[in-house]
Structures are given as C-alpha cells and as structure tokens.
C-alpha cells in the first residue's frame, strides 16, 4: 500500500531532475510491489499446506492411539 501511494505521487509530480544512472522509480516500485505480492501468495500457500499437514498428522495420531487400544484386548 505504501509503495503504491508513493508510486502514484511520483507519477503525478513534476520531476525536475532524473538521474540517468538510476532505474525508473515507477518501474522499480512496480517490481517491488509485484515481489511483495508474490511473497504474500507463497506465504498463504505455505500456511495452507502446513494446516493440511497438521490435520493429517492429527488424524494419523488418532488412528494410532485407537489401534493401540485395540491391540491390548
């Protein structure tokens, strides 16, 4: 959100001097925004996979506990 606001303000402002050695500010902001969004999506996917993995382990442990009870009889 912060980068998006800065990018819009930069595009709407009048720039007196542009250093040709530096990359375009708008393009650089967009790259950063894209990278942050990509990391956010990866983090969400990882959380979902971990949640599914934890549910699988819990189910397995329940089955394992129930089997121990059956074997003692």
N, C-alpha and C positions, 0 to 999 in steps of 0.2 A: 504494500500500500504506500509506504513511504517513497520508494523508488518511482512508483507510478506518478505520484504527485510531483516529485522533483523533475521527472522527465517532461511532464505536461507544462510545468512552469518554465523550464528551459526552452521548450519549443515555442512558447508564447512570448518569450522575452526577446529584446533586441540585443544581440551579441556584438560587442564592439571589436573584439579580437578573438580569433580562433587559432590556437596553436596547431600548426600542420603536423607536428610530430606526435600529437596525441590522437587516439581514436575518437570518432564522433561520439559525443556524450549521449545522445538519444539511442544510438546503436548499442553502446556499452550498457546503458541502463536496461535496454530490452534483453540483452544477453543475460544480465544478472537476474532479471525478473523471470525469464524462462528457466534458468538454472534453479532458482528458488522453488518455482512451481514443480519442476521435475523432482527435486529432492522431497518436496511435500508429498507428491504422489507415491514415490518409493517408500517413504516412511509409513504412509497409510497402508500400502500393500504389505509391508513387513509386519505391521501391527495385526493385520487380518490373518496372516499366515501364523504368527505366534499364537493368536487367540485360538485358531483351529487346532494347532499343535497341542496346546494346553488342554483343550476339550478331549482330544484323542487320548492323551496320557491319563486324564481323569477317568475316562471310560475304561481304559485298559486296567488301571489300578482297581476299579470296582469289580471288574471281572476276575482279576487275580485274587482279590480278597474273598469273593464268593466261592471261587474254586477251592481255596484253602479250607473253607468251612465244609465243603462237600467231601473232601478227602479224609477228614478226621472221623467221619461217621463210619 
